[in-house]
Amino acid sequence: MKNHELYGLVEGIRQNYVYKEGKFQVLIRKDEKFIIEELKLMEEVRKYDEDYKKYEEEVTELLKESALKDENGNPKLLPNRNPNIKEYDIPRDKIEQVKKKREALTKKHQEAVDKQKKKEEEFIKLMNEECDLEFLLIPESRLPSDINGEHLAMIDPLIDWKDIPVRKKKPTKKVK
């Protein structure tokens, strides 16, 4: 399992909140807390420093100033599926001018931009490394009796499958 897969594992744990068995809930919630703490530590690698935050603020201000305005004088945003991403509606005739101003801001803050780029590269490298966390494994006997296959697959790395009997494969007979 790669570190980036921990995000999906946390989501899988949360999907399993529907099952009420006490010991099962205790085990998955302990793992969830442990994984979230580890992800927070990993995300510190790419955390913005003050210089890069200043650069981001200046770029955002440039985009807000250049964007079309609504009836209240607020910058218009383009429709976006991701509510965490703001895309300002820049008129076509201002795009080149905005690009040049943004390039100037990037040059002004080049050291901070380069430093952040290295942080992002380090974070990506970290996310693609093998996960070395030791989870609190859930014995098969503690799984909810009504857990479905989809939910089971979501938390597979947390399950101790040792008490599941292994089927021995019989040799296949050749058909003549």
N, C-alpha and C positions, 0 to 999 in steps of 0.2 A: 504494500500500500504506500502510495506517495503522500507527502504532506498535504498537497492540494486536495486530496480526497477526504481530508478531515472535515472540510466544510459540508460535504455531502453526508458524512457520517453523523454530524450534529443534526442535520435536517432529518435524517433517518431516525435518530433518537427521538426527536420531537414528534415525528409521525406516530411513534409508539406510545405516546402519552395516553392514548385511548384505552390502553389495557390497565386494569385496576389492581392487578396482583401486587401486593406490597413489596415483597423482596425483589421482584423484577424491577419495579419502579425505583427502588433505592439503588440498585446496581446500575441501571442505565443513567440515572441522574448524576451519580458520582462520576461515571465516565464522561458524561456531558460536561460537567464542571471542569474536570481535568483537561479535556480537549480544548475547551474555550480558553482556559488560562494559557495553554500552550500556544494556541493560535494568536492570542493577544501578544505574547512575547515575540512570536515570529513577525507579526505585523509592525512591531516597533522598528524593525530593520528598515522599513520604508517610510517611516513617519517624517512628515515635513519639518524642516527646521525653520527658524524665524525668517531667514533670508529668502527661502523658497516661498514661504507664505506671503511675504511682501510682493514677490514677483507675481504670484497668482492673483493677489488683490489688484495689482496694477493692470494685469491683463483683463480681469473681470470688469474693472472700471472702464477700460478702453472699449470693451464689447458693449457694455451698457450705454455708454455715451454715443456709440456709433449705430446702435440698433434703432429700428423704427419704434415709434412710441404709440401707446394706446391713447384713448380719449382722456385718460387721467395723467398722461405724461410719463407713464412707466414704460420701460423697455419691453417690447414684444418678444415673446419666446416662440420658437418653432415647436409644433406638436412633437412629443417624444414619448416613447413607451416606457422609458426608464425615468421615474420621477427624481432620481438623484443627479441626473445630467441636465444642465440648462444649456440650451442652444439659442442664442440670441438671433433675432431676425434682422440680419444686416442687408441693407439695400445693395443691389448689384453694383451700382455706381460707386459704392464706398468700399467694396471688398479689397481692391488692390491697395488702397490707402491704409486700411486696417491691417492688412498683411505686413506692409512696410513698417507701420508703427509697432506691431507685435514683434517683428524681427529686431527692431531697435531695442525694445524692452528685453528681449532674450539676450542680446549682446550686452546690455547694461548689467544684467544679472547672470551672465554666462557661468560664473563660478558656481552659483547656487543651482542653476539648471543642470550643469554637468554632475554636480554632487548628487542631486536627486535622481538623475538618470542611473548613476552607479548603484544607488540604493535600490531602485526598482529592479535592476538587473540581478542584484544580490538576492532580492526577495523572490524573483522568479526561479533562480537557481535553487534556493532553499525550498520552494514549493515543489520542485521536481525531484528532490531527494527522497530516499526511502524514509518512511516514518519509523522512528525508533521508540515510540511510546509503548509502554507496557500497560495495557488496559486491564481493568478489573473484569475478568471474564465471567460471563453469565452461564452457569451450568444448564445444560439442556433441560434438566428436570425443573428449572425455575422459569422456563418460558411459559407464557400464558397458553392455556390449552386451545384457545380460539384464535391464536395469532395466524394471520394469513401469510401466504408466500411472499407477497410484495413487502410487507413490513419485516418479515424475517430476513429477506435479502438485504434490506437497508441497514441492518445491524449485524450482519454476518461476521465482521471482524471482532465483534464483542462476545461471540458465543463460543463456549467451550464444548466442542463436539466430541470430546473423548468418551463420553458415556453413551454414544450412539453406536450400536453394533455395526461392524463393517461386513458387507456381503462379499463373500468369496465368489469370484467369477469362475464358473464352470467352463471347461474347454468346449468350444463349439465343435459340433460334429460336421464333418465334411459331407456334403450332399453329392451323391453320384448321379 
